[in-house]
Amino acid sequence: MLAIGLMSGTSRDGIDAALIETDGEGAVTPVAFHAKAYDDGFRMRLAESCTRAMAMDTPGFEPLIASVEGELTELHVEAVADLLGRSGHVAEDIGVIGFHGHTVAHRPDRGWSWQIGDGAALAGAFGIAVVGDLRSADVAAGGQGAPLMPVYHRALADGLAKPAAILNLGGVANITAIGTDGDLVAFDTGMASGLIDNWMQAQGDAAYDEGGAVAALGQVNEARLAAMLADPWFDLPPPKSIDREAFTIDAVLGLSLEDGAATLTAFSAAAVARAIDHLAVRPACIHVAGGGRHNATLMAMLRARTGLDVVPVDGLGWDGDALEAQGFAYMAVRSLLGLPISFPGTTGVPQPMTGGVVFKA
């Protein structure tokens, strides 16, 4: 089946749209990929929506969030249209769209995870069935609702030597460990680029630290780093997940632009090192996907703090920018087939379970 996957991630930089052909099991063939960037105004409104959602006891109507949801859905419609045009396919060729939406608040501790985006409107725009709301069933069953990528990572990594580890560096970081028997252990490790981006936007008048160039000029403030790592969340055993808003840049306020960037980058790397300690068997290599792999300073700090070989997934022939969007296309097909997308070792659900809500065209 040809399937489209859409991802608006915690980095809040835009929409990733991927087209793959898959049977929802071992067969996966990437077909096309397109990234649609958000403009600065929408990015700011989306960030404010996340702040407001995190302050709410339960998901509900909030005027700004409702307005942003409408904008977000329209931008996803444009992203699908762009992807179809670039791929040479028409809507009638596509079996399903996996629509993640955007997580405005992730609160499994309160029994919910909130992704905005109108799946019914997206289905109606193209006459293609849409699978959305992919996390709620997992959370309702007692799971963390994240991470969901491990089932796709396992499909891609079939030929890799095991144990294998795949690290995704978005706004938040998560790791998938695949054992010699194919068993999955996965969890969020902490922040990836989220706090670094916040720091650069607040203090440096830049959207992000391109290539880690600013952090490379700074010195890590080890005392402030230790204070951030003292958060008890890091000692919790997996599976576990975390919201991007769980940490702030307050811990590095007063540092220079360069030292703040260096310290926050080290925070992301050190959190991954702590995560590796939770694994039963240390991998020999960490394969890295997501935008954070383009940050040379972060990648160097990951090597130094884990003591492992840390390499981009692109060396495996995978597209490290497209992986999450591809994964949601893959999960949409699995959802239609009733196959599991989350597991006890990945989200903490009692047994493997499928998920997603189908919006018919």
HUKA-V944859 format. One line per field, one symbol per residue. phi: phi as a letter, one per 20 degrees, with the letter a starting at -180 (. if undefined). burial: b if it has 9 or more other ideal C-beta (glycine too) atoms within 8 Angstrom, else e. Layout:
phi->???
burial->???
This chain:
phi->.ecdcccdefflerdeccdcdbemceebcfdbbbddfeffffgfffffffffffeefbfafbgffffffffgffffgfffffffffenedgffeeadedfmcfebccffdnbcddepefffffffcmdfddcledfffffeoeemafdfgffgfffegeffdfcccddddfddbcdddffenfdcbafeqfcegfffgfffeddlbfaefmmffffeddfefffffffffgfgfeffffbbbegefccegfdfnffgffffffffffffffffffgffffcffebdeddnfffeefffffffffeemdfccffgfeneefeegffgffffffffffemefdcbgedcnffbgbeaodedff
burial->bbbbbbbbbbbbbebbbbbbbbebeeebebbbbbbbebeeebbebbbbbbbbbbebeeeeebebbbbbbbbbbebbbbbbebbbeebebeeeebbbbbbbbbbbbbbbeeebbbbbbebebbbeebebbbbbbbbbbbbebebbbbbbbbbbbbbbbeebeebbbbbbbbbbbbbbbbbeeeebbbbbbbbbbbbbbbbbbebbebebbeebbbbbebebbeebbeebbeeebbeeebbbbbbbbebebebbeebebbbbbbbbbbbbbbbbbbbbeebeeebebbbbbbbbbebbbbbbbbbebbebebbbbeeeebbbbbbbbbbbbbbbbbbbeebbbbbbbbbbbeeebbbbebbeb
